[in-house]
Amino acid sequence: MRIIALIIILWGSIQMGYSSTTDSTRTVMVGDSVYINQCKNNTYKHIQYYRKTRIVDLNATYNKETGDDFFEYFFTDGDFDVKTLPCEFGLKKYKILSIKILVDKETGLDRPVMFLDLGLYTVAWIELNGAVNEMEIYLQ
């Protein structure tokens, strides 16, 4: 429930910037879609591209309805190509696979992240606070 409340607040603030008639109370959940905005200065500051290059357990799974255990499913085992999201992914919508609150190792503060489906074994890691504030992601 804490995740949903945080998302409502974050999305409400970004939506108000796009249109005064937009519903700022709309919740965002696993299975919904969000848009990645176009690159500013040819880069994204808060979106990473993760492509899994070695899969250890082909039978591993997670709850696709809730996104529960996605982080463990995708990131626990295997190898990855990781880089800042290429600009070619901008101005398109992507399905939300999971939303998770991590703890920042340096500050101890909550760090909300969202994972978007970019294709087979490929996800976008979105640092929600920064991506929303910089308008790197948005709803339509």
GIFEN-V42689 format. One record per backbone hydrogen bond with DSSP energy under -1.0 kcal/mol. CO is the residue of the C=O (numbers start at 1). NH is the residue of the N-H. Records with the same first field share a line. If there is no record, write none. Layout:
CO->NH + NH
This chain:
1->5
2->6
3->7
4->8
5->9
6->10
7->11
8->12
9->13
10->14
11->15
12->16
15->18 + 19
29->32
32->96
34->94
35->138
36->91
40->43
43->40
46->127
47->85
48->125
49->83
50->123
51->81
57->60
63->67
67->70
68->63
69->73
70->74
71->75
72->76
79->53 + 54
81->51
83->49
86->89
87->90
92->36
94->34
95->117
96->31
98->115
100->113
102->111
104->108
109->104
111->102
112->128
113->100
114->126
115->97 + 98
116->124
119->122
121->52
122->118
123->50
124->116
125->48
126->114 + 128
127->131
128->132
129->133
130->134
131->136
132->135
136->37
138->35
